[in-house]
Amino acid sequence: MQTDNVEELQLVIEYVELPFLLTILELNIKKIKESNFKLGPLFELHLKTMQDRVSKEQYRVRQEMRRRGIKVLEQHQLEDRITAKYLCRGYTHDLRLLWSKVKADTEVRLAEYLGVDISEIQRP
């Protein structure tokens, strides 16, 4: 696979995944607002800053897709995966992402934004 193809596929993946990250951040902001955390407003501000960063990233992805002539034609959320059909270089392609992949990518991106080592998370 050529480097361009890998980069183009990564753009489409980011285009599909970033809205879910915004949703996760919004849900967490809502939970913080409803809680009695002493530092709640500070956490809320931090999450809103992350939302701004994700929105800027979405804008960058859309601009780059437009520059390369990539267009997502349709997306569907299924029980176990997300599917997308996109147009690139005059050809139609299909993308299928399992929810587990979307979750993992989202966690990695959030850890990067927070500047933490994701390998230190203790899982049950």
Buried (B, 14 or more C-beta within 10 A) or exposed (E): EEEEEEEBBEBBBBBBBBEBBBEBBEEBBEBBEEEEEEEBEEBBEBBEEBBEBBEEBBEEBBEBBEEBEBBBEEBEEEEEBBBBBBEBEEEEBEBEBEBEBBEEBBBEBBBEBEEEEEEEEEEE
